[in-house]
Amino acid sequence: MTHAGPRRVILAPDKFKGSLTAAQVAAALAAGIESAAPGTEVKQLPVADGGDGTVDAFLAAGWERIALTAPGPTGAPVATAYARRGGIAVIELAAVVGLVKLPGGQPDPLGANTYGLGVVMAHALDHGVREIVLGLGGSASTDGGAGMLEALGLRIRDGFGTELPCNGTLLGLDDRVDRSGLHPALADTRITLASDVDNPLLGPDGAAAVYAPQKGATPEQVATLEAALSNWAILLGPEWADKPGAGAAGGTGFGAMAVLGAVPRSGIDVVLDLVDFPAQLAGADLVVTGEGSLDTQSLNGKAPMGVATAAHRAGVPIVAVAGRVQLTPDQLHAAGFTAAYALTDLEPDPARCMADAAELLQRIGEQIAR
């Protein structure tokens, strides 16, 4: 695919976890390409799949940054922000009540909650937003979205009618929920869940069993959380508990679907739609995507696969860049990649690789340009 004028390259990487943000990855690749092939038109479009970095991807695409302070996962105030364009807001759970927002990084598997997420959503609703994309990923809690819903006006009561706080362990004491005080704007607001998790709420593949241990829960605490979520499911509607994605972000997916009518979608697909990725591909000669580790998990709807699918559809060749590539040549070919570059090919030591990622990516950018 050729055309007159400078060759056009689209850079659409996800973050390299623990090393660089998606925007930093794109900038390093761009520097390499532009130094090796001056005159190349390079468009940086960092992407995300709903987890941390999702808001940054929209800010890089020119959306407005709305900054505010909200309660973090343990209630301590945190500085956060969401992205907005017109009546649409992109809100990232991780940026408010995620593991990265735990004070001192101390896990609180039973006490952490999603209340702050609801505070941010209410802020967007109060300022005229009527379409919310919720990026679910990196949560610190397993509260079934109860905190988020409480901040949006849902009331949770015990058998005596006493109002209960939104805490993962107290959900087991709930007797009824009162939806009459929900934020009035929710009635005409469309909510999309951007996530790459399709776990149900309960059971061996559910929110507590699979993800609570990653948030610091002991086996006994996992059992406590599972029992609480089981009761929560009875209260809000057991039919929602088995839906794919109900277990996302400690069951926040379940709460959002059951009460807010939220619709789950592949995180990367939502992101590519909203940054109008297909239109950006017009006239491109090459797309470069990637993430920290390109492995079999990447094939299950992670960001690079979404980008590859879109590029393929537009007939534009695509290459992958990663910290390490663990896919075979056959798997890469089947996924639509014409080539894959790993930082570990240039620097075998993983620690050095992460520390020097920007410099290594610049060298790979030069290789791609040549």
C-alpha positions as CSV (number, residue, x, y, z in Angstrom):
1,M,0.0,0.0,0.0
2,T,1.9,3.1,-1.2
3,H,1.0,6.7,-1.8
4,A,2.8,9.9,-2.6
5,G,4.4,12.0,0.1
6,P,5.9,10.8,3.4
7,R,5.3,7.2,4.5
8,R,2.6,7.2,7.3
9,V,3.0,5.1,10.4
10,I,0.5,4.7,13.2
11,L,1.8,3.9,16.7
12,A,-0.9,2.3,18.9
13,P,0.8,0.5,21.8
14,D,-0.6,-0.3,25.2
15,K,1.5,0.4,28.3
16,F,4.5,-1.7,29.2
17,K,3.4,-2.6,32.8
18,G,5.8,-1.5,35.5
19,S,8.0,0.3,33.0
20,L,6.4,2.8,30.6
21,T,2.9,4.3,30.0
22,A,1.4,3.7,26.5
23,A,2.2,7.4,25.6
24,Q,5.8,6.9,26.6
25,V,6.1,3.7,24.5
26,A,4.7,5.6,21.5
27,A,7.0,8.6,22.0
28,A,10.1,6.4,22.2
29,L,9.2,4.4,19.1
30,A,8.4,7.7,17.3
31,A,11.8,9.1,18.2
32,G,13.5,6.1,16.7
33,I,11.5,6.1,13.5
34,E,11.9,9.8,12.9
35,S,15.7,9.6,13.5
36,A,16.2,6.7,11.1
37,A,13.7,7.9,8.5
38,P,13.2,11.7,8.6
39,G,10.1,12.8,6.8
40,T,8.0,9.8,7.9
41,E,4.6,10.9,9.1
42,V,4.2,9.3,12.6
43,K,0.9,9.4,14.4
44,Q,1.0,8.5,18.1
45,L,-2.3,6.9,19.3
46,P,-1.6,5.1,22.6
47,V,-4.3,2.7,23.5
48,A,-5.6,0.7,26.5
49,D,-8.0,-2.1,27.2
50,G,-10.0,-0.7,30.1
51,G,-7.4,-1.1,32.8
52,D,-5.0,1.5,34.1
53,G,-3.9,3.8,31.4
54,T,-7.4,4.0,29.7
55,V,-8.0,7.7,30.6
56,D,-4.4,8.5,29.5
57,A,-5.2,7.0,26.1
58,F,-8.1,9.4,25.6
59,L,-6.2,12.4,26.9
60,A,-3.5,11.6,24.3
61,A,-6.3,11.6,21.7
62,G,-7.2,15.2,22.7
63,W,-10.0,14.6,25.1
64,E,-10.4,17.1,28.0
65,R,-9.0,16.2,31.4
66,I,-11.4,16.7,34.3
67,A,-9.5,16.6,37.6
68,L,-11.1,16.1,41.0
69,T,-10.5,14.7,44.5
70,A,-12.5,11.6,45.5
71,P,-12.3,8.9,48.2
72,G,-9.7,6.2,47.4
73,P,-10.2,2.5,48.0
74,T,-9.9,2.9,51.8
75,G,-11.7,6.2,52.0
76,A,-8.6,8.5,52.1
77,P,-8.9,11.2,49.5
78,V,-7.0,10.8,46.3
79,A,-6.3,13.0,43.3
80,T,-7.9,11.6,40.2
81,A,-9.2,12.6,36.8
82,Y,-11.4,11.4,34.0
83,A,-11.5,12.2,30.2
84,R,-14.4,14.0,28.6
85,R,-15.5,15.0,25.2
86,G,-19.0,16.5,24.9
87,G,-21.5,14.4,26.7
88,I,-19.2,11.4,27.0
89,A,-16.9,10.6,29.9
90,V,-14.3,7.9,30.2
91,I,-13.8,6.9,33.9
92,E,-11.1,4.5,35.0
93,L,-11.7,2.5,38.2
94,A,-8.0,2.0,38.8
95,A,-7.4,5.8,38.8
96,V,-9.8,6.2,41.8
97,V,-10.1,3.0,43.8
98,G,-7.5,0.8,42.3
99,L,-4.6,-1.1,43.8
100,V,-2.3,1.7,42.8
101,K,-4.3,4.1,45.1
102,L,-4.0,2.0,48.3
103,P,-2.3,4.1,51.0
104,G,1.3,3.0,51.2
105,G,0.4,0.1,48.9
106,Q,-1.1,-1.7,51.9
107,P,-3.8,-4.2,50.8
108,D,-7.2,-4.0,52.6
109,P,-9.1,-7.0,51.0
110,L,-12.1,-6.7,53.4
111,G,-12.3,-3.0,53.9
112,A,-11.5,-1.6,50.4
113,N,-14.5,-0.5,48.4
114,T,-15.6,1.3,45.2
115,Y,-17.4,4.3,46.8
116,G,-14.9,6.8,45.2
117,L,-15.8,5.5,41.7
118,G,-19.4,6.4,42.3
119,V,-18.3,9.8,43.5
120,V,-16.5,10.4,40.2
121,M,-19.5,9.1,38.2
122,A,-21.8,11.4,40.0
123,H,-19.5,14.3,39.3
124,A,-19.7,13.5,35.6
125,L,-23.5,13.2,35.7
126,D,-23.8,16.5,37.6
127,H,-21.9,18.2,34.8
128,G,-24.1,17.0,31.9
129,V,-22.5,13.7,30.9
130,R,-25.0,11.2,29.6
131,E,-22.7,8.5,28.3
132,I,-20.1,6.9,30.6
133,V,-17.5,4.4,29.6
134,L,-16.2,2.6,32.8
135,G,-12.8,1.1,32.5
136,L,-12.8,-1.9,34.9
137,G,-9.4,-3.2,35.9
138,G,-6.8,-3.1,38.7
139,S,-9.4,-2.8,41.5
140,A,-8.4,-3.0,45.2
141,S,-11.7,-4.3,46.4
142,T,-14.3,-7.1,46.2
143,D,-17.5,-5.2,47.1
144,G,-19.6,-6.2,44.1
145,G,-19.8,-2.5,43.2
146,A,-21.8,-1.8,46.4
147,G,-19.7,1.3,47.2
148,M,-20.1,2.7,43.7
149,L,-23.8,2.2,43.9
150,E,-24.1,3.7,47.4
151,A,-22.3,6.9,46.2
152,L,-24.9,7.0,43.4
153,G,-27.8,6.9,45.8
154,L,-28.5,3.2,46.4
155,R,-29.3,2.5,50.0
156,I,-28.4,-0.8,51.6
157,R,-30.2,-1.8,54.9
158,D,-30.2,-4.7,57.3
159,G,-33.2,-6.6,58.6
160,F,-34.0,-3.8,61.1
161,G,-33.9,-1.1,58.4
162,T,-30.6,0.3,59.6
163,E,-28.5,1.6,56.8
164,L,-25.2,-0.2,56.2
165,P,-21.9,1.0,54.7
166,C,-20.7,-0.4,51.5
167,N,-18.1,-2.8,52.8
168,G,-17.3,-6.2,51.3
169,T,-17.9,-8.1,54.5
170,L,-21.1,-6.3,55.5
171,L,-22.8,-7.3,52.3
172,G,-23.6,-10.6,54.0
173,L,-25.8,-8.7,56.5
174,D,-27.8,-6.9,53.9
175,D,-31.5,-7.6,53.9
176,R,-32.8,-5.2,51.2
177,V,-31.8,-2.4,48.9
178,D,-33.6,0.8,48.2
179,R,-33.2,2.2,44.6
180,S,-35.5,5.2,45.0
181,G,-32.7,7.6,45.8
182,L,-30.5,6.7,42.7
183,H,-29.0,9.7,40.9
184,P,-31.9,11.0,38.6
185,A,-29.6,11.4,35.6
186,L,-28.9,7.6,35.6
187,A,-32.3,7.1,34.0
188,D,-31.2,8.5,30.7
189,T,-27.5,7.7,30.8
190,R,-25.8,4.9,28.8
191,I,-23.1,3.1,30.6
192,T,-20.6,0.8,28.9
193,L,-18.2,-1.4,30.8
194,A,-14.8,-1.6,29.1
195,S,-13.0,-4.8,30.3
196,D,-11.2,-7.8,29.1
197,V,-12.4,-10.0,32.0
198,D,-15.4,-12.4,31.4
199,N,-15.5,-14.1,34.8
200,P,-18.9,-14.5,36.5
201,L,-19.5,-13.1,40.0
202,L,-19.5,-16.3,42.0
203,G,-17.9,-19.7,42.2
204,P,-14.4,-21.0,41.4
205,D,-14.0,-18.6,38.4
206,G,-15.6,-15.7,40.3
207,A,-14.5,-12.3,41.6
208,A,-13.5,-13.6,45.1
209,A,-11.9,-16.9,44.2
210,V,-9.8,-15.7,41.3
211,Y,-9.0,-12.1,42.1
212,A,-9.3,-11.5,45.9
213,P,-6.0,-13.3,46.6
214,Q,-4.2,-10.9,44.3
215,K,-5.7,-8.1,46.5
216,G,-4.2,-9.6,49.7
217,A,-7.1,-11.9,50.8
218,T,-6.3,-15.0,52.8
219,P,-8.3,-18.2,52.0
220,E,-10.6,-17.4,55.0
221,Q,-11.2,-13.9,53.7
222,V,-11.9,-15.2,50.2
223,A,-14.7,-17.4,51.8
224,T,-16.1,-14.4,53.7
225,L,-16.1,-12.3,50.5
226,E,-17.7,-15.1,48.5
227,A,-20.5,-15.5,51.1
228,A,-21.1,-11.7,51.1
229,L,-21.2,-11.6,47.3
230,S,-23.7,-14.6,47.2
231,N,-26.0,-12.6,49.4
232,W,-25.5,-9.4,47.3
233,A,-26.4,-11.4,44.2
234,I,-29.7,-12.5,45.8
235,L,-30.5,-8.9,46.6
236,L,-29.7,-7.3,43.3
237,G,-30.7,-10.2,40.9
238,P,-29.1,-13.6,40.7
239,E,-29.7,-13.6,36.9
240,W,-26.9,-11.1,36.6
241,A,-24.3,-13.1,38.6
242,D,-23.5,-15.5,35.7
243,K,-23.2,-12.9,33.0
244,P,-19.7,-12.8,31.5
245,G,-17.9,-9.8,33.1
246,A,-20.0,-9.8,36.3
247,G,-16.9,-10.7,38.2
248,A,-14.8,-7.9,36.7
249,A,-13.2,-5.5,39.2
250,G,-14.2,-7.4,42.3
251,G,-17.8,-7.7,41.1
252,T,-18.2,-4.1,40.1
253,G,-19.3,-5.4,36.7
254,F,-22.2,-7.2,38.4
255,G,-23.4,-4.1,40.4
256,A,-23.2,-1.9,37.3
257,M,-25.1,-4.4,35.1
258,A,-27.8,-5.3,37.7
259,V,-28.6,-1.7,38.9
260,L,-27.3,0.7,36.2
261,G,-28.1,-1.4,33.1
262,A,-24.5,-1.2,32.1
263,V,-23.4,-3.2,29.0
264,P,-20.0,-5.0,28.9
265,R,-17.8,-4.7,25.8
266,S,-14.3,-5.6,25.0
267,G,-12.2,-2.7,26.4
268,I,-9.9,-2.3,23.4
269,D,-12.9,-2.3,21.0
270,V,-14.5,0.6,23.0
271,V,-11.3,2.6,23.0
272,L,-10.7,2.1,19.3
273,D,-14.2,3.2,18.5
274,L,-14.1,6.3,20.6
275,V,-10.7,7.5,19.2
276,D,-12.1,6.8,15.7
277,F,-9.3,4.4,15.0
278,P,-10.6,3.1,11.6
279,A,-10.5,6.7,10.2
280,Q,-7.0,7.2,11.5
281,L,-5.9,4.2,9.5
282,A,-6.7,5.8,6.2
283,G,-3.6,6.1,4.1
284,A,-1.3,4.4,6.7
285,D,1.5,2.2,5.5
286,L,2.2,0.5,8.8
287,V,0.7,0.1,12.3
288,V,2.9,-0.7,15.3
289,T,1.2,-2.0,18.5
290,G,2.5,-3.8,21.5
291,E,2.5,-4.4,25.3
292,G,4.9,-5.5,28.0
293,S,4.5,-9.2,27.4
294,L,3.2,-10.6,24.1
295,D,2.0,-14.1,25.1
296,T,-1.0,-16.4,24.8
297,Q,-3.0,-14.1,27.1
298,S,-2.6,-11.3,24.6
299,L,-4.6,-13.4,22.1
300,N,-7.7,-13.2,24.3
301,G,-8.9,-9.7,23.4
302,K,-6.0,-7.7,24.8
303,A,-5.1,-4.4,23.3
304,P,-2.6,-5.5,20.6
305,M,-5.1,-8.1,19.2
306,G,-7.8,-5.4,18.9
307,V,-5.4,-3.1,17.1
308,A,-4.3,-6.0,14.8
309,T,-7.9,-6.9,13.9
310,A,-8.6,-3.2,13.0
311,A,-5.4,-2.9,10.9
312,H,-6.1,-6.2,9.2
313,R,-9.6,-5.0,8.3
314,A,-8.2,-1.9,6.7
315,G,-5.5,-3.9,4.8
316,V,-2.6,-2.2,6.7
317,P,0.4,-4.3,7.7
318,I,1.0,-4.5,11.5
319,V,4.0,-5.3,13.6
320,A,4.2,-5.9,17.3
321,V,6.7,-4.6,19.9
322,A,7.0,-6.0,23.4
323,G,9.3,-6.4,26.3
324,R,9.3,-10.1,25.6
325,V,7.6,-12.1,22.9
326,Q,6.4,-15.5,23.9
327,L,4.3,-16.4,20.9
328,T,5.6,-18.7,18.2
329,P,6.1,-17.4,14.6
330,D,2.9,-19.4,13.7
331,Q,0.9,-17.8,16.4
332,L,2.1,-14.4,15.4
333,H,1.2,-15.0,11.8
334,A,-2.2,-16.4,12.7
335,A,-2.8,-13.2,14.8
336,G,-2.0,-11.1,11.7
337,F,1.4,-9.7,12.7
338,T,4.0,-9.5,9.9
339,A,6.8,-9.2,12.5
340,A,7.4,-8.9,16.2
341,Y,10.3,-7.1,18.0
342,A,11.2,-7.9,21.6
343,L,13.3,-5.7,23.9
344,T,14.8,-8.9,25.3
345,D,16.4,-9.4,21.9
346,L,18.5,-6.3,22.5
347,E,18.9,-6.7,26.3
348,P,18.5,-10.2,27.8
349,D,18.5,-9.0,31.4
350,P,14.8,-8.4,32.3
351,A,15.6,-5.8,35.0
352,R,17.8,-3.8,32.6
353,C,15.2,-4.2,29.9
354,M,12.5,-2.6,32.1
355,A,14.9,0.2,33.3
356,D,16.1,1.1,29.8
357,A,12.9,0.4,28.0
358,A,12.6,3.9,26.4
359,E,16.1,3.7,25.0
360,L,15.6,0.1,23.7
361,L,12.3,1.1,22.1
362,Q,14.0,3.9,20.3
363,R,16.5,1.4,18.8
364,I,13.6,-0.8,17.8
365,G,11.9,2.2,16.2
366,E,15.0,2.7,14.1
367,Q,15.0,-1.0,13.1
368,I,11.3,-0.7,12.0
369,A,12.0,2.4,10.0
370,R,14.8,0.7,8.1
